[in-house]
Amino acid sequence: MPPIIANLLKIAFIGLMYLFLWLVSRSIGSHLGGDAGVPVLARRAGGKVAIITSESQAGVVAEIRGSLVMGRNEEADLVLQDSYASGFHLRFTFDDDQLQVQDLGTTNGTYVNGRRITASTLLSKGDTVQVGKTIMEVQ
Amino acid sequence: MNRIAEASLIVGSAVLAALGVAIANLSSGGSVDAQVALTFVSFVVSWGGLWVTVRRLTPGANPYLLPLASILSAVGMVEVYRLNPSLGSLQRWWLLTAAALGSLTILWLRDGTAVLRRYRYLLLMAGVLLLMSPLLPGSLPLGGVTVNGSRLWLRLNLWGDSSLQFQPGELGKLALIVFFASYLAERRQALTLVHRKVGTLEIPEPRQLMPLLVAWLASLIVMVYQRDLGASLLLFAVFMAMLYMATGQAVFPLTGVGLFAIGTAGAFQAFSHVQRRYSAWIAPFDDFEGAGYQIVQSLFAMGSGSIAGSGIGLGRPDLIPSAATDFIFAAIAEETGFVGAVGVLIGFALLVAAGFGIAVRSRDPFRKLLAAGITTVIGVQSIIIIGGVTRLLPLTGITLPFMSYGGSSLLSNTVALSILLVISQEEHR
């Protein structure tokens, strides 16, 4: 077999392998951006948020009627004992059986299921909301 | 990803396998023969058939696992065929058998993995018996065989001189992981009860460390009696990882690493084959015609492969002893180069990421631990053997999942993949 053909075949084999891997990774990427593949209706949020990890507030359950603001400021509806939280950190709203969370423009941000949120985000049962070192679970 | 994209990826892996076999034919001076068509057909029938089963019975299953496993097996198949065409055609039969067994697993578990949890003590017994079965005397109709100093094979003597050999430990490992998952899912609360605190480390009651000790002893037994360092390391690492995932307490992996260090030091003192492995790892060139031969050949192979490789069929990976099984990664790295080897690593990374993705999304602790356990086995096994052939870790002979030649490994990995697929489906209910 002439070397030129051998080289072309080699490139074709490796190229096909990488084309395949690229197609799969691209598809996984778009999958992550959308829904995680779990139907939301099946696990609708009940309007309660439980603090599961915190320095001193683990076990506290907040029931959200209408809206509830959490933060370090004494004026917040639920005062967070977390030095990484802002004065008024986030707002939960429960309306029409839909629980949403919104970050109030904080420095350290609010994370839903490990992802920093930029806009008002719909929550489902089992989702985690993290503020500084405090982790809450939607119930 | 829609159905058409999934189907095209499966066909794509069949094309890759056929192209590789064709290149191997041309490089050896022959012409493209029927092997190319047979390879294509066997890939379409096996992975395509498994895919059809998944789509019909578990339509919500994760769409990435099957294409990734099929591409890895395609690259492996090409290299196995190139090293030894008759092993390549045997591997095709193993692939078809594995896909059939995978389909049966999905059929059995299509209503959920809860049934596995119900039979866990049966699975524990089956797992231990399968792991220990090679210790049966070789004179029985079904007895153990010693191959390359390790006693991992079971030989079923058929009529006359014909016999069938397999490694029961591969399936035993899977049964043990199912047991670990159901045991830990039930006991994790008790395991996390804090007894006292030392600094930031939370220490559970001493008796809660018992399962760790039992696993440690079991893996030591596998190491001592079967001389199988790889399987013993793998079992212990996976159990430790699952214990940590179930409890989230650092004390378990830390104790585990301590026990592992004691076990390794003891084995080093007691067994000459462990000392040989160690010196072949630290200084392979000191005895490159003896203990270091295999690893030195592997390093030469990867070195001569350089960036883009020699081309399939144009290198000399056949110089590495057991190139088609344990050293398949070195053979692939020689013939497709650094670029191809990195491609294989990306394939494994995506497979492991998809597996952990399933575990993270699972709501039920048993399914979460089972998915994570299966994924950890695939990941740790790949790290142990790829690390071994590249001399990053001491060499312990185990197969590279989906790529190495070998029926037992392909069958058990395909069954494990099918369980992962069923778990990903269950989260859709």
Chai-1 contact restraints between the chains, C-beta under 6 A:
chainA,res_idxA,chainB,res_idxB,connection_type,confidence,min_distance_angstrom,max_distance_angstrom,comment,restraint_id
A,M1,B,L26,contact,1.0,0.0,6.0,A-B,restraint_1
A,A6,B,G311,contact,1.0,0.0,6.0,A-B,restraint_2
A,L9,B,I23,contact,1.0,0.0,6.0,A-B,restraint_3
A,K10,B,G311,contact,1.0,0.0,6.0,A-B,restraint_4
A,F13,B,L19,contact,1.0,0.0,6.0,A-B,restraint_5
A,F13,B,G20,contact,1.0,0.0,6.0,A-B,restraint_6
A,I14,B,T336,contact,1.0,0.0,6.0,A-B,restraint_7
A,I14,B,V339,contact,1.0,0.0,6.0,A-B,restraint_8
A,I14,B,G340,contact,1.0,0.0,6.0,A-B,restraint_9
A,L16,B,L16,contact,1.0,0.0,6.0,A-B,restraint_10
A,M17,B,G343,contact,1.0,0.0,6.0,A-B,restraint_11
A,Y18,B,G343,contact,1.0,0.0,6.0,A-B,restraint_12
A,F20,B,G12,contact,1.0,0.0,6.0,A-B,restraint_13
A,F20,B,I71,contact,1.0,0.0,6.0,A-B,restraint_14
A,L21,B,I346,contact,1.0,0.0,6.0,A-B,restraint_15
A,V24,B,Y64,contact,1.0,0.0,6.0,A-B,restraint_16
A,V24,B,P67,contact,1.0,0.0,6.0,A-B,restraint_17
A,S27,B,M1,contact,1.0,0.0,6.0,A-B,restraint_18
A,I28,B,Y64,contact,1.0,0.0,6.0,A-B,restraint_19
A,V38,B,E427,contact,1.0,0.0,6.0,A-B,restraint_20
